[in-house]
Amino acid sequence: MAAPGGAGPSGPPPPVFPPSQSPHLNAQYIENYNFPFCEEVSKYEKLAKIGQGTFGEVFKARDKKNKGKIVALKKVLMDNEKEGFPITALREIKILQLLRNENIVNLIEICRSRATQYNRHKSTFYLVFDFCEHDLAGLLSNYNVKFSLGEIKKVMQQLLNGLYFIHSSKIIHRDMKAANVLITKQGILKLADFGLARAISINKSGQPNRYTNRVVTLWYRPPELLLGERNYGPPVDMWGAGCIMAEMWTRSPIMQGNTEQHQLTLIAQLCGAITPEAWPGVENLELYSKLDIPKKPRRVRERLRPYVKDQYAVDLLDKLLCLNPARRIDANSALDHDFFWTDPMPVSLEKMLSQHTQSMFEFLAPRRLSGTQHRMGGQQGALAGGGGGAASASGAVGQGMMPGGAIGGGPIGAAGPVMGGVAGGGPSSSGVGGVVAAAAAAGGAVGRHGHHHGRGRASHSHSSAGGGGGIVPEGSYMDRVF
């Protein structure tokens, strides 16, 4: 039986002082208290800051005893806690301990700083993760990183594998975005940042769930949440997956709204009018009659085709960006889509990433430019909005980074915030995180359970030639990116 102070795994516990009415003695008691299952963060040496958000900070660190062990330390913000441990952090830890999968970021342990007079006897806690060298937003910001069509398929296959696993475990992520998709130097993708994730349940009384709709970073937020839906599920993550997939070609978030009303306008201009005909029951959502939603025809295929030449890719994007969440494709069906089972087959990212020895994270990349700043650039080549046709969107390029453009919002050059444009990558609800699942072996695509995914398709390892596989219009600005 452990002593009151808690004996460590080895050796006798250090001396502790019983609680006292004396603040001085209480301080000594706290300083000397031993937590046997929560080691001190001083076992790691911080190397660099790689993330910052509302959640706190993320650091790259090295184990002092095992110099070859590199980890990521995610600081748990305690500033708003008068006492106890943040319930949101507890939820994140519990979910991460449940989700042990190749496609999910691995939580190693929780560490603490020692409580001393210098921190007012308040420990800081850190979540310790396996280190991933890149996040997808960082990779897409660098125009020297060129994804072939086979590599894009590999990214999306792994991302959907991760979503399939968490949704099968009755968990929804609720913060899908490119910055929360981590990729190791071996090309393994891992979903990360479960700070907003939660378990979903079927209410036994038959009453609808009442989850908060104040989740998901604005540019990746699905229309049902923008309209006030509180009884939602896995389809909210699938919308984010569609936005990320389109970003693999556009290299920048496709709908960059400044406000919820603006975001809904951009969605309607790209995905069509939000009506009871297209989406039965939408008229019952709280904000449907309170927001001004333009009546536009659906133009997902038309707007994406200048970028995405693969017909199966356009079809999958169309199914992911479905307005009606009940009809939006799920992760299981998406993995079985022809996009993943036609040449070029998904191909490992390891060879491509081996050409880039420096880590790439959104936090370390130059700020993405706003729509107004994009229009000041010289080169043209992102998707135009309401008026149709190609238009200026991504111009200024600096330090090897490409800011990119956005889709939907009117022809470039029109007055007003055509493409949105919150500088710095958009409003963030969580922060650095990631996705990664390794699904395909060298010889071909591998399914969810480690064998070839159940369509009986022949495996091929060909990747598309010419970098982008002919995805981008010849002579366009995106030629230089791919």
N, C-alpha and C positions, 0 to 999 in steps of 0.2 A: 504494500500500500504506500502510495507516495506521501511525502510530508506535505503539510499545508502549502508550502511554497511550490511544491511540484518538483520531485526529483527528476533530473535529466535522464536521458536514455542510458547514460553511463556516469558513474561517479556519484558522490553524495551531493545533495542540493546545497547551494550557497546559503549562508545564514539569512534569515528573513526576520522582520520585526512585525509583531502583531499590530493590527489596526489600533490606533490610539486617538484620543481626543486632541493630541498635539499635532498641528499641521506639519511641524518639522519631522516628527517621528513617522507620520503617514507618508511623507515624501521619501524618507529613507526606505520604508516598507515597499513602496512602488518601485523605486530604483533598483532594489535588490531582488524583486520577485522574479522567479524563473519560470518561463513558459516552455515546457519540454517539447511541445509539438509545433512551435512557431519560432523558427530560428531568426536571429538578427540579420538584417539586410546588409550589415557590414561584411558578411561573408562574400559579398559581391563587390566588384570594383566598377563603378559607373564609367562608361567609355564615351557616350554621346547621347544627347537628347534627340529622339527620333519622332516624337509626337506630342501634341498639345491639344487639349479640347476642354469641353465643359466637365469632363470626367476627371481631369487632372493632367498628369504628364506621363510619357513613356520614355524609358531610357534603354539603351543598349548597354549590357554589363557583362563582366567576365567573372567566373568563379575564381576566387583567389587561390584555392587549393588545387583546382583542376583547371589550369590555364586554357585548356582546349575547349572548355564548356562556355559557350556564349548564350546569354539569355536576354529576354526583354522584361523589364520591370515596369509594371503599370501601377502608378501611385493611386491609392484610394483616398479621395478627398474626404477629410474629416472636419473641415472648417464649419460646416453647417450642423454638426452634431454636438448637442450639449452633453450628451452622454450616450454610451453604447456604440454599436457598430451600424453603419448605414444599411438599411434594409435592402436598398437597390444592389449594393455590393454583395450582400448575402445571397440574394437571388442569382446574381451572375455567377458566384462561386458554386452554388448548388447545381446550376444548369451545366456549367463547364465540367464539373465532376461526373455528371450523368452522361455527357456527350463525349465518349472516348471513341474517336474515329479519325482515320487518316486525313479526312477532309475538314476537320475541325481543329482549331489551334489548341495545343496541348498545355493545360495548366499543370505546372510542376509542383508548386507549393505556394504558401502564403508566408511572407516574412514581415518583420516589424523592426522599427527603429527603437532603441532603448529610451525609456521614459526618463528624462533628466530635468533639472531645473531650467535648462536652456530651452526646452520645448514645453515648459509649463507642465511637465509630467504627463504629456499626451503623446503616446506612440503614434507613429505614422505606419500604415500598413501598405504592403506591396503585393500584387499578384505577380508571380514569376512564371513566365511562359518560355517554351522553346523559341529560339530566335528565328525569324524569317527575314531573309535579306531584302525583300522588296514588298511594296504594296502596289496594287494594280494602277491606282491613280498616279503614283510616282512613275511607273513604267510608261504609262500613256502620255505623261507630260514630256517625255524625252523623245524627240523625233529621231534620235539615233537608234531607238529600240524599234525594230521592224518585225511585226507579227505576220507570218504567212497564214494562209487560210487554214491549213492543218493545225497550226499553233493556236489560232483563234478557237477552232473547234475543241482543242484540248482544254483551253481555259474554261470554256462554257460547259464542257462535259464534267469537269471537276467541280465547278461551281454548282451545277445542278445535282451532282452526286451528294455534295454537302447539304443542299436543301432537302433532297430526298431523305437523307438520314435524320435531320432534325425534325422534319415534318412527320416522319414515321414515329419519332419519339415524342410526338405531341408537343413540340416546341416551335414557336415562331420567333424569328430573329428581330424583326421590326426596325432594323437600321441597315438595310442592304444598300451599299454604295461601293464605288470602286476603291475608296480608301480603306474599306473594311474587308478587302480581299487581299490576303497575304500570299506571297509566293516565295518559296525557298529557291536557293540557287540550283537545286536539282529539278526545279520546275514543278514542285508539288504545291498545289493551291490549298489554302486553308481559310475557312470562314472564321472571322475574328470579331471582337468587340460585341460581347453578349450583354452589354450594360442595359439594353432596353428589351432584351428577350424575355419571354414568359411562357409558362405552360398554358395550353389551351384545354378546355374541358367542355363536355356536353352537360348543360344544366339539367339535372335530374327532374326538376320541377317543370321543365318545358319552357321556362322563361329564357329570353335571349340574354347573352352575356353583355356586360356593360364595361368593356375595356376602354381605356383612354384612347382617344384618336389623336392625341398630341405626340405622335411618334413618327419616326422615319424622317430623315433629312428632306427638306422641302422639295429639292429637285428630283428626288426619287420617290416622293409620296404618291400613292395611288389615288385615283379619283374618289373612291368610296370613303377614304379617311378625310379628304378635303371637303366632302359633303356631309361630314358629321357622323358617319357610321361608327357604331361602337360594338356591334356584334360581327366581328370579322375573324379571319383565320389565315391559313397558309397563302391564299392568293395575294395578300399584301406583299409578301416576299417575292412572289413570281413577277409582279410588276417591276420591282427593283431589279430583278434579274434581266428583264427585257431592256430596261434603261442601260444597264451595264453592258449588255450584249451589243446594243447599238453603238455604245461608246468605244467598243473595240475597233470600229471603223472611223467614227467621227473624231475620236481622240479627245473628246470633251463632252461633259454632260449635255444631253440633247434638249432638255427643257429647263431653262435657267430662270425661273420665276423670282420676282422680288417679294411678292406677297402671295398668300393663299389664293386670292382672287386671280392674280396674274398667272399663277401656276395652273389653275383650272382653265383659264383662257388658252394657254399654250397647249394643254392636253386636248381641248376641244378642237383647236385648229389643226392638230396633227391626227388625232384619233376619231374625230367626227363629233357630231352633235350628241349631247348627253340627254336622251329622251327615253320615255317609257317604252317606246317601240324597240330601241336598241338595247335597253336595259330595264326589263320589267321590275317594277317596285322602286325604281330610283326616286320617283315622286314622293315617296314616304320618308326619305332621308331629311333630317332636320334642316339642312342648309340649302336644299334643292331650290326652293322658291325664294330664298333670300339672296342668292348670288346671281350675278349676270353671266350667263353662259352662252357664248356665241353659237349660232346654228350653222355649222360648217360640215361639208361632206368629209368622210373619212379618207385620209390621204397617206396612211402609213407606208404602203407599198410604193406609191408614187414618189414620196419625199426621200425614202431610203434607197431607192434603186440606183441613183447616181453614185452612191458609195458602195452599196452591197450588191455586187453583180451575181452572187450565187443565189439562185431562185429558192433553194431550200432554206437558206439563211433568212431571206425576206419573209418567207412563209412562217418560220418559227417566231420571228420578231412580231409579226402580225398577230400571232396567237398569244404571245406573252403580253403584248400591249392591248389586250382586249378590255374595253371599258367595263363590261359586266363581269364582276369577280366570279360569278357562278359559271361563266363560260370560259374564263381564263384558263389556259393550259396548266396542268399541275406538273411537278418535277418528274414524276414517273413517266408520264406521257411525253414530256419534252425530251427525256433521255432516249426515248424510242423513236424520235422524229428522224426523218430521212436525212436531215442535215448532218447527223453524226454517222450515217451509214452509207454515204456516197463518197467517191473520190474527190479531193484528197481526204484520206482518213485522218482522225486526230493524231497528232505527232508530238512527242515530248518537247518541252520547252528548254530542256537542259542545254542542248547544243547552242541555241540562240543566246541564252542567258550567260553562257560561259564567255561570251565576247564582252560582257559588261561586268567588270570586277567591282564597281562601286555600287553600294546600296542605293536604291531609289525609293523614297517615301514622299508622299504628298507634302508632309511638313517641311521637308528639305528642298522642295522644288520652288522655283519662283512662282509668285502668285498668279493664278489664272486671271486673265483680263476680263473686264465687264464687256457687255454688248457694245457700249459706246466706244470703249477703247479698241475693241475689235474692228469697228468700222473705220477707225483712224489708221489701221494697218494698210499696207500696200497690196498684199496678195489676196486673192479671192479663192473660196473653195469650200465653204460649209453649206449646209442646206438652207434654202430660203424658207420664209414663212408664207403666210396666207396668199401672197400674190403669185407664188409658184416660181420655179426656175432656180438656177444656182445663183448665189449672191455672196457678197463679201461677208466673211465671218471670222476668219482667223488670219491675222496679218502679222503682227509683231512677233518675231522669234528672237529669243536671247538666251545665251548661255547653254545652248544645246537643248532648250526646252521649247515645247510647242504649246501655246495656250489653248488653241482649239476654239470651236464655235458651238452653236446650238441650233436646234431645229424648231421650227414652228413659231410664229409670232409676227408674220408680215414680212414683206420684202425688205432686205437690208437697205438702209438709207431712208426708210420711212421715219417719221417723227415718233418720238417716244421710245421707251425701253423695249425695243423689238425683241431682243433675245434674252431679256433679263440681264443679269450681270452683277451678282454680288461678288465683289472682288475677294480673292483669297480662297476660292474653291467652293463657295456656297455656304449657306447656314448649316451648321453641324449640330446634330443632336447628341452625338457621342464622341467620335474621334477616331484615332488610329485603330485599325483592326484588320481583318482580312479574311480571305477565303482561300482554300486550296484543297483539292482532292486529287490523288493520282489515280487515274482510271485506266489509262492505256499502256500496254507493255510495248516493247520496241517493235514487235511484229504487227501490232494492230490494236484496236480499241478493246478495252476490257470493261465489262459491265459492273454493276453495283456490288456484286458478290465475289469479285475477283476472277470471274470467267467471262468469256465473250458474251456481251449483252444479247438477250434472248431472241434476236431476230434471225439468227442463223446466217447472217451476212458474212461474206468472205472478208478477211482482214487484209488491209494493204497498209504499207508504211510510206507511201508517196506523199510528199508535201508539195504544195503548189509552187510553181516556179516564179521567179521574178519578185520575190518578197511578198507582195500582197495578192498574188494569184489573180491578177487582173480585176481586183475588186474596185479600184478607184479609177475614175474617168481619166483617160490619157491626157497628159498635159496639165492636169489640175494641180493645185497646191499640194493635195494629198499624195501625189506621186512622190514628192520629196520625203514625205513622212514614211511611206511604206518602202 
